[in-house]
Amino acid sequence: MELWSKLRSLDAYPKVNEDFYSRTLSGGLITIVSSLAILLLFFSEIRLYLYAATESKLTVDTSRGERLHINVSADAHSVIPNFPFAWYF
């Protein structure tokens, strides 16, 4: 019965002055159940945040037509000095 008296003293949500209430077994049980629910929800949210599944999806935009014009501009003077034998050019 010592466990029951410990549960009675565990009521963490009293609403009135200490002189006007008594700790009950149901209050202790509600405290334990609500604390476990809070911990469960907290750790499940942490797990979802840390291990979120990401999905990458790449699609082709066909609304622009079948041809896509790409302009490439390359300057040979900026590329050639990086090659060996650049003095040859």
C-alpha positions as CSV (number, residue, x, y, z in Angstrom):
1,M,0.0,0.0,0.0
2,E,3.0,2.3,0.2
3,L,2.8,2.7,-3.6
4,W,-0.7,4.0,-3.3
5,S,0.3,6.6,-0.8
6,K,3.1,7.7,-3.0
7,L,0.7,8.0,-5.9
8,R,-1.6,10.1,-3.8
9,S,1.2,12.5,-2.9
10,L,2.2,12.8,-6.6
11,D,-0.8,14.9,-7.6
12,A,0.9,17.7,-9.5
13,Y,-2.1,19.7,-10.6
14,P,-3.9,21.0,-7.5
15,K,-6.1,24.0,-8.1
16,V,-6.9,25.4,-4.7
17,N,-5.0,26.4,-1.5
18,E,-3.3,23.5,0.3
19,D,-5.5,23.9,3.3
20,F,-8.7,23.1,1.2
21,Y,-7.7,20.0,-0.8
22,S,-6.5,16.5,-0.3
23,R,-4.3,14.6,-2.7
24,T,-6.0,11.6,-4.2
25,L,-5.1,8.4,-5.9
26,S,-6.9,9.4,-9.1
27,G,-4.9,12.7,-9.1
28,G,-1.7,10.8,-8.9
29,L,-2.7,8.4,-11.7
30,I,-3.8,11.4,-13.9
31,T,-0.4,13.0,-13.3
32,I,1.5,9.8,-14.3
33,V,-0.6,9.2,-17.4
34,S,-0.5,12.8,-18.6
35,S,3.3,13.0,-18.0
36,L,3.8,9.8,-20.0
37,A,1.6,11.1,-22.8
38,I,3.5,14.4,-22.9
39,L,6.9,12.5,-23.0
40,L,5.6,10.2,-25.8
41,L,4.4,13.1,-27.9
42,F,7.6,15.1,-27.3
43,F,9.9,12.2,-28.3
44,S,7.8,11.2,-31.3
45,E,8.0,14.8,-32.6
46,I,11.8,14.9,-32.1
47,R,12.1,11.6,-34.0
48,L,9.9,12.9,-36.9
49,Y,12.0,16.1,-37.0
50,L,15.4,14.4,-37.0
51,Y,14.5,11.5,-39.3
52,A,12.2,13.1,-41.8
53,A,12.0,11.3,-45.1
54,T,12.7,13.5,-48.1
55,E,11.6,12.7,-51.6
56,S,13.2,14.2,-54.6
57,K,11.2,14.3,-57.8
58,L,12.3,15.7,-61.1
59,T,9.9,16.3,-63.9
60,V,10.2,17.8,-67.4
61,D,8.2,20.9,-68.1
62,T,6.5,20.2,-71.4
63,S,4.5,23.4,-71.5
64,R,7.3,25.2,-73.3
65,G,7.1,23.1,-76.4
66,E,9.4,20.3,-77.7
67,R,12.5,22.5,-78.3
68,L,14.5,24.3,-75.7
69,H,17.0,26.9,-76.9
70,I,20.3,26.9,-75.0
71,N,22.9,29.5,-75.6
72,V,26.5,28.7,-74.7
73,S,29.2,31.3,-74.6
74,A,32.8,30.3,-74.0
75,D,35.8,32.5,-74.2
76,A,38.9,30.6,-75.3
77,H,41.3,33.1,-73.7
78,S,40.1,32.3,-70.2
79,V,40.1,28.5,-70.7
80,I,43.4,28.0,-72.6
81,P,45.8,29.3,-70.0
82,N,44.7,26.6,-67.6
83,F,45.9,23.8,-70.0
84,P,49.5,22.6,-70.3
85,F,51.3,23.9,-73.4
86,A,49.1,27.1,-73.4
87,W,52.0,28.9,-74.9
88,Y,51.4,27.0,-78.1
89,F,48.1,28.8,-78.7
